[in-house]
Amino acid sequence: MSFLDKVFEQQHAHHFVDNQLETCEKTLAFGAWIDEQLAGGIVGKQQYDTLHISLLGVSDKHQHLGIGSELLQAIEEQAQQEKVKTITLTTKAYQALGFYLKHGYEVFGELEDVPMVGTTKYYLVKRISR
């Protein structure tokens, strides 16, 4: 176990009554295939009751066919089965902010000029169960 893992374990044990560090980390990933060609994919990391979507992409050739929506729905359904309560993700101004807003995500933060001057990085959340 690395030094940082030990530090985290000590912090967790101090804060939670059970004094046990539950390792509830897993990766969820889905792909969309059309004619044996990968058209898009989504990847998220679940940690405890939260899933963070780190990647969602659809090839230019296959955009506007609903593939992104289907991938997002697939990972949300899997997250619900895994008892996830919250999904988070980030997007940049030139990417897919409108897409995520349309799917029920809410902006909870934004940073101008991140990751570069002239663009904004948005932080989004969706509560899927309480």
PyMOL CGO cylinders between C-alpha atoms (Angstrom):
from pymol import cmd
from pymol.cgo import CYLINDER

trace = [
    CYLINDER, 0.00, 0.00, 0.00, 1.38, 3.36, -0.94, 0.3, 1, 1, 1, 1, 1, 1,
    CYLINDER, 1.38, 3.36, -0.94, 1.94, 6.17, 1.53, 0.3, 1, 1, 1, 1, 1, 1,
    CYLINDER, 1.94, 6.17, 1.53, -1.03, 8.14, 0.17, 0.3, 1, 1, 1, 1, 1, 1,
    CYLINDER, -1.03, 8.14, 0.17, -3.31, 5.10, 0.41, 0.3, 1, 1, 1, 1, 1, 1,
    CYLINDER, -3.31, 5.10, 0.41, -2.36, 4.76, 4.08, 0.3, 1, 1, 1, 1, 1, 1,
    CYLINDER, -2.36, 4.76, 4.08, -3.06, 8.44, 4.73, 0.3, 1, 1, 1, 1, 1, 1,
    CYLINDER, -3.06, 8.44, 4.73, -6.48, 8.16, 3.09, 0.3, 1, 1, 1, 1, 1, 1,
    CYLINDER, -6.48, 8.16, 3.09, -7.28, 5.00, 5.06, 0.3, 1, 1, 1, 1, 1, 1,
    CYLINDER, -7.28, 5.00, 5.06, -6.39, 6.73, 8.34, 0.3, 1, 1, 1, 1, 1, 1,
    CYLINDER, -6.39, 6.73, 8.34, -8.56, 9.74, 7.47, 0.3, 1, 1, 1, 1, 1, 1,
    CYLINDER, -8.56, 9.74, 7.47, -11.47, 7.48, 6.54, 0.3, 1, 1, 1, 1, 1, 1,
    CYLINDER, -11.47, 7.48, 6.54, -11.16, 5.39, 9.71, 0.3, 1, 1, 1, 1, 1, 1,
    CYLINDER, -11.16, 5.39, 9.71, -11.06, 8.55, 11.83, 0.3, 1, 1, 1, 1, 1, 1,
    CYLINDER, -11.06, 8.55, 11.83, -14.17, 10.02, 10.18, 0.3, 1, 1, 1, 1, 1, 1,
    CYLINDER, -14.17, 10.02, 10.18, -16.40, 6.93, 9.88, 0.3, 1, 1, 1, 1, 1, 1,
    CYLINDER, -16.40, 6.93, 9.88, -17.61, 4.86, 12.80, 0.3, 1, 1, 1, 1, 1, 1,
    CYLINDER, -17.61, 4.86, 12.80, -17.07, 1.50, 11.08, 0.3, 1, 1, 1, 1, 1, 1,
    CYLINDER, -17.07, 1.50, 11.08, -13.30, 2.14, 10.98, 0.3, 1, 1, 1, 1, 1, 1,
    CYLINDER, -13.30, 2.14, 10.98, -13.11, 0.17, 7.75, 0.3, 1, 1, 1, 1, 1, 1,
    CYLINDER, -13.11, 0.17, 7.75, -12.17, 1.51, 4.37, 0.3, 1, 1, 1, 1, 1, 1,
    CYLINDER, -12.17, 1.51, 4.37, -14.63, 0.13, 1.88, 0.3, 1, 1, 1, 1, 1, 1,
    CYLINDER, -14.63, 0.13, 1.88, -13.02, -0.15, -1.49, 0.3, 1, 1, 1, 1, 1, 1,
    CYLINDER, -13.02, -0.15, -1.49, -15.95, 0.53, -3.71, 0.3, 1, 1, 1, 1, 1, 1,
    CYLINDER, -15.95, 0.53, -3.71, -14.16, 1.58, -6.85, 0.3, 1, 1, 1, 1, 1, 1,
    CYLINDER, -14.16, 1.58, -6.85, -15.00, 0.23, -10.24, 0.3, 1, 1, 1, 1, 1, 1,
    CYLINDER, -15.00, 0.23, -10.24, -14.91, 1.33, -13.81, 0.3, 1, 1, 1, 1, 1, 1,
    CYLINDER, -14.91, 1.33, -13.81, -18.05, 1.35, -15.93, 0.3, 1, 1, 1, 1, 1, 1,
    CYLINDER, -18.05, 1.35, -15.93, -17.61, 1.47, -19.69, 0.3, 1, 1, 1, 1, 1, 1,
    CYLINDER, -17.61, 1.47, -19.69, -19.87, 1.03, -22.70, 0.3, 1, 1, 1, 1, 1, 1,
    CYLINDER, -19.87, 1.03, -22.70, -19.28, 1.10, -26.42, 0.3, 1, 1, 1, 1, 1, 1,
    CYLINDER, -19.28, 1.10, -26.42, -21.57, 1.61, -29.40, 0.3, 1, 1, 1, 1, 1, 1,
    CYLINDER, -21.57, 1.61, -29.40, -20.81, -0.40, -32.51, 0.3, 1, 1, 1, 1, 1, 1,
    CYLINDER, -20.81, -0.40, -32.51, -22.21, 0.14, -35.99, 0.3, 1, 1, 1, 1, 1, 1,
    CYLINDER, -22.21, 0.14, -35.99, -21.34, -2.31, -38.76, 0.3, 1, 1, 1, 1, 1, 1,
    CYLINDER, -21.34, -2.31, -38.76, -18.53, -3.77, -36.64, 0.3, 1, 1, 1, 1, 1, 1,
    CYLINDER, -18.53, -3.77, -36.64, -17.02, -0.30, -36.23, 0.3, 1, 1, 1, 1, 1, 1,
    CYLINDER, -17.02, -0.30, -36.23, -16.73, 1.45, -32.88, 0.3, 1, 1, 1, 1, 1, 1,
    CYLINDER, -16.73, 1.45, -32.88, -18.94, 4.54, -33.17, 0.3, 1, 1, 1, 1, 1, 1,
    CYLINDER, -18.94, 4.54, -33.17, -18.70, 5.86, -29.62, 0.3, 1, 1, 1, 1, 1, 1,
    CYLINDER, -18.70, 5.86, -29.62, -17.96, 5.10, -26.01, 0.3, 1, 1, 1, 1, 1, 1,
    CYLINDER, -17.96, 5.10, -26.01, -18.38, 6.22, -22.44, 0.3, 1, 1, 1, 1, 1, 1,
    CYLINDER, -18.38, 6.22, -22.44, -16.22, 5.58, -19.37, 0.3, 1, 1, 1, 1, 1, 1,
    CYLINDER, -16.22, 5.58, -19.37, -16.89, 6.40, -15.74, 0.3, 1, 1, 1, 1, 1, 1,
    CYLINDER, -16.89, 6.40, -15.74, -15.36, 5.58, -12.39, 0.3, 1, 1, 1, 1, 1, 1,
    CYLINDER, -15.36, 5.58, -12.39, -17.61, 4.70, -9.50, 0.3, 1, 1, 1, 1, 1, 1,
    CYLINDER, -17.61, 4.70, -9.50, -16.38, 5.50, -6.02, 0.3, 1, 1, 1, 1, 1, 1,
    CYLINDER, -16.38, 5.50, -6.02, -18.79, 4.84, -3.16, 0.3, 1, 1, 1, 1, 1, 1,
    CYLINDER, -18.79, 4.84, -3.16, -22.15, 6.45, -4.08, 0.3, 1, 1, 1, 1, 1, 1,
    CYLINDER, -22.15, 6.45, -4.08, -20.80, 8.60, -6.90, 0.3, 1, 1, 1, 1, 1, 1,
    CYLINDER, -20.80, 8.60, -6.90, -19.94, 7.99, -10.54, 0.3, 1, 1, 1, 1, 1, 1,
    CYLINDER, -19.94, 7.99, -10.54, -17.67, 10.40, -12.37, 0.3, 1, 1, 1, 1, 1, 1,
    CYLINDER, -17.67, 10.40, -12.37, -17.95, 10.23, -16.16, 0.3, 1, 1, 1, 1, 1, 1,
    CYLINDER, -17.95, 10.23, -16.16, -14.49, 10.91, -17.52, 0.3, 1, 1, 1, 1, 1, 1,
    CYLINDER, -14.49, 10.91, -17.52, -15.03, 10.26, -21.21, 0.3, 1, 1, 1, 1, 1, 1,
    CYLINDER, -15.03, 10.26, -21.21, -17.93, 10.33, -23.66, 0.3, 1, 1, 1, 1, 1, 1,
    CYLINDER, -17.93, 10.33, -23.66, -17.29, 10.54, -27.34, 0.3, 1, 1, 1, 1, 1, 1,
    CYLINDER, -17.29, 10.54, -27.34, -18.95, 9.73, -30.65, 0.3, 1, 1, 1, 1, 1, 1,
    CYLINDER, -18.95, 9.73, -30.65, -17.09, 9.72, -33.95, 0.3, 1, 1, 1, 1, 1, 1,
    CYLINDER, -17.09, 9.72, -33.95, -17.86, 12.57, -36.34, 0.3, 1, 1, 1, 1, 1, 1,
    CYLINDER, -17.86, 12.57, -36.34, -19.29, 10.07, -38.82, 0.3, 1, 1, 1, 1, 1, 1,
    CYLINDER, -19.29, 10.07, -38.82, -21.84, 8.80, -36.28, 0.3, 1, 1, 1, 1, 1, 1,
    CYLINDER, -21.84, 8.80, -36.28, -22.92, 12.00, -34.55, 0.3, 1, 1, 1, 1, 1, 1,
    CYLINDER, -22.92, 12.00, -34.55, -26.56, 13.13, -34.50, 0.3, 1, 1, 1, 1, 1, 1,
    CYLINDER, -26.56, 13.13, -34.50, -27.81, 9.52, -34.48, 0.3, 1, 1, 1, 1, 1, 1,
    CYLINDER, -27.81, 9.52, -34.48, -28.64, 9.45, -30.76, 0.3, 1, 1, 1, 1, 1, 1,
    CYLINDER, -28.64, 9.45, -30.76, -25.58, 7.37, -29.86, 0.3, 1, 1, 1, 1, 1, 1,
    CYLINDER, -25.58, 7.37, -29.86, -24.36, 9.80, -27.18, 0.3, 1, 1, 1, 1, 1, 1,
    CYLINDER, -24.36, 9.80, -27.18, -27.79, 9.79, -25.56, 0.3, 1, 1, 1, 1, 1, 1,
    CYLINDER, -27.79, 9.79, -25.56, -27.93, 5.99, -25.63, 0.3, 1, 1, 1, 1, 1, 1,
    CYLINDER, -27.93, 5.99, -25.63, -24.46, 5.70, -24.08, 0.3, 1, 1, 1, 1, 1, 1,
    CYLINDER, -24.46, 5.70, -24.08, -25.35, 8.20, -21.37, 0.3, 1, 1, 1, 1, 1, 1,
    CYLINDER, -25.35, 8.20, -21.37, -28.59, 6.35, -20.63, 0.3, 1, 1, 1, 1, 1, 1,
    CYLINDER, -28.59, 6.35, -20.63, -26.74, 3.01, -20.48, 0.3, 1, 1, 1, 1, 1, 1,
    CYLINDER, -26.74, 3.01, -20.48, -24.22, 4.21, -17.92, 0.3, 1, 1, 1, 1, 1, 1,
    CYLINDER, -24.22, 4.21, -17.92, -26.93, 5.94, -15.87, 0.3, 1, 1, 1, 1, 1, 1,
    CYLINDER, -26.93, 5.94, -15.87, -28.98, 2.72, -15.78, 0.3, 1, 1, 1, 1, 1, 1,
    CYLINDER, -28.98, 2.72, -15.78, -25.92, 0.73, -14.71, 0.3, 1, 1, 1, 1, 1, 1,
    CYLINDER, -25.92, 0.73, -14.71, -25.14, 3.36, -12.08, 0.3, 1, 1, 1, 1, 1, 1,
    CYLINDER, -25.14, 3.36, -12.08, -28.65, 3.01, -10.64, 0.3, 1, 1, 1, 1, 1, 1,
    CYLINDER, -28.65, 3.01, -10.64, -28.17, -0.77, -10.42, 0.3, 1, 1, 1, 1, 1, 1,
    CYLINDER, -28.17, -0.77, -10.42, -24.92, -0.12, -8.56, 0.3, 1, 1, 1, 1, 1, 1,
    CYLINDER, -24.92, -0.12, -8.56, -26.84, 2.12, -6.10, 0.3, 1, 1, 1, 1, 1, 1,
    CYLINDER, -26.84, 2.12, -6.10, -25.07, 5.28, -7.26, 0.3, 1, 1, 1, 1, 1, 1,
    CYLINDER, -25.07, 5.28, -7.26, -26.79, 8.44, -6.10, 0.3, 1, 1, 1, 1, 1, 1,
    CYLINDER, -26.79, 8.44, -6.10, -24.81, 11.14, -7.90, 0.3, 1, 1, 1, 1, 1, 1,
    CYLINDER, -24.81, 11.14, -7.90, -23.15, 11.41, -11.30, 0.3, 1, 1, 1, 1, 1, 1,
    CYLINDER, -23.15, 11.41, -11.30, -20.57, 14.12, -12.01, 0.3, 1, 1, 1, 1, 1, 1,
    CYLINDER, -20.57, 14.12, -12.01, -18.70, 15.15, -15.13, 0.3, 1, 1, 1, 1, 1, 1,
    CYLINDER, -18.70, 15.15, -15.13, -16.91, 18.07, -16.72, 0.3, 1, 1, 1, 1, 1, 1,
    CYLINDER, -16.91, 18.07, -16.72, -17.17, 19.57, -20.17, 0.3, 1, 1, 1, 1, 1, 1,
    CYLINDER, -17.17, 19.57, -20.17, -15.69, 22.56, -21.90, 0.3, 1, 1, 1, 1, 1, 1,
    CYLINDER, -15.69, 22.56, -21.90, -17.48, 25.45, -23.60, 0.3, 1, 1, 1, 1, 1, 1,
    CYLINDER, -17.48, 25.45, -23.60, -16.66, 24.08, -27.07, 0.3, 1, 1, 1, 1, 1, 1,
    CYLINDER, -16.66, 24.08, -27.07, -17.81, 20.55, -26.24, 0.3, 1, 1, 1, 1, 1, 1,
    CYLINDER, -17.81, 20.55, -26.24, -21.23, 19.39, -25.07, 0.3, 1, 1, 1, 1, 1, 1,
    CYLINDER, -21.23, 19.39, -25.07, -22.69, 21.64, -22.38, 0.3, 1, 1, 1, 1, 1, 1,
    CYLINDER, -22.69, 21.64, -22.38, -26.11, 21.84, -24.08, 0.3, 1, 1, 1, 1, 1, 1,
    CYLINDER, -26.11, 21.84, -24.08, -26.21, 18.06, -24.52, 0.3, 1, 1, 1, 1, 1, 1,
    CYLINDER, -26.21, 18.06, -24.52, -25.71, 17.43, -20.80, 0.3, 1, 1, 1, 1, 1, 1,
    CYLINDER, -25.71, 17.43, -20.80, -28.18, 20.13, -19.76, 0.3, 1, 1, 1, 1, 1, 1,
    CYLINDER, -28.18, 20.13, -19.76, -30.76, 18.51, -22.05, 0.3, 1, 1, 1, 1, 1, 1,
    CYLINDER, -30.76, 18.51, -22.05, -30.18, 15.22, -20.21, 0.3, 1, 1, 1, 1, 1, 1,
    CYLINDER, -30.18, 15.22, -20.21, -30.87, 16.66, -16.77, 0.3, 1, 1, 1, 1, 1, 1,
    CYLINDER, -30.87, 16.66, -16.77, -27.37, 17.60, -15.61, 0.3, 1, 1, 1, 1, 1, 1,
    CYLINDER, -27.37, 17.60, -15.61, -26.93, 20.86, -13.73, 0.3, 1, 1, 1, 1, 1, 1,
    CYLINDER, -26.93, 20.86, -13.73, -23.93, 23.17, -13.68, 0.3, 1, 1, 1, 1, 1, 1,
    CYLINDER, -23.93, 23.17, -13.68, -22.56, 23.51, -10.15, 0.3, 1, 1, 1, 1, 1, 1,
    CYLINDER, -22.56, 23.51, -10.15, -19.36, 25.30, -11.06, 0.3, 1, 1, 1, 1, 1, 1,
    CYLINDER, -19.36, 25.30, -11.06, -17.40, 26.83, -13.86, 0.3, 1, 1, 1, 1, 1, 1,
    CYLINDER, -17.40, 26.83, -13.86, -13.89, 28.13, -14.39, 0.3, 1, 1, 1, 1, 1, 1,
    CYLINDER, -13.89, 28.13, -14.39, -13.14, 30.70, -17.05, 0.3, 1, 1, 1, 1, 1, 1,
    CYLINDER, -13.14, 30.70, -17.05, -9.87, 30.45, -18.94, 0.3, 1, 1, 1, 1, 1, 1,
    CYLINDER, -9.87, 30.45, -18.94, -9.47, 26.76, -17.99, 0.3, 1, 1, 1, 1, 1, 1,
    CYLINDER, -9.47, 26.76, -17.99, -7.80, 24.75, -19.43, 0.3, 1, 1, 1, 1, 1, 1,
    CYLINDER, -7.80, 24.75, -19.43, -6.73, 27.63, -21.67, 0.3, 1, 1, 1, 1, 1, 1,
    CYLINDER, -6.73, 27.63, -21.67, -7.47, 31.33, -22.04, 0.3, 1, 1, 1, 1, 1, 1,
    CYLINDER, -7.47, 31.33, -22.04, -10.69, 31.90, -23.95, 0.3, 1, 1, 1, 1, 1, 1,
    CYLINDER, -10.69, 31.90, -23.95, -12.60, 28.79, -22.90, 0.3, 1, 1, 1, 1, 1, 1,
    CYLINDER, -12.60, 28.79, -22.90, -14.61, 27.76, -19.85, 0.3, 1, 1, 1, 1, 1, 1,
    CYLINDER, -14.61, 27.76, -19.85, -14.66, 24.43, -18.04, 0.3, 1, 1, 1, 1, 1, 1,
    CYLINDER, -14.66, 24.43, -18.04, -18.05, 23.43, -16.59, 0.3, 1, 1, 1, 1, 1, 1,
    CYLINDER, -18.05, 23.43, -16.59, -18.64, 21.06, -13.69, 0.3, 1, 1, 1, 1, 1, 1,
    CYLINDER, -18.64, 21.06, -13.69, -21.96, 19.23, -13.81, 0.3, 1, 1, 1, 1, 1, 1,
    CYLINDER, -21.96, 19.23, -13.81, -23.96, 16.96, -11.53, 0.3, 1, 1, 1, 1, 1, 1,
    CYLINDER, -23.96, 16.96, -11.53, -27.06, 14.81, -11.77, 0.3, 1, 1, 1, 1, 1, 1,
    CYLINDER, -27.06, 14.81, -11.77, -28.77, 13.24, -8.76, 0.3, 1, 1, 1, 1, 1, 1,
    CYLINDER, -28.77, 13.24, -8.76, -30.20, 9.92, -9.88, 0.3, 1, 1, 1, 1, 1, 1,
    CYLINDER, -30.20, 9.92, -9.88, -31.50, 8.72, -6.50, 0.3, 1, 1, 1, 1, 1, 1,
    CYLINDER, -31.50, 8.72, -6.50, -31.74, 10.05, -2.99, 0.3, 1, 1, 1, 1, 1, 1,
]
cmd.load_cgo(trace, "trace")
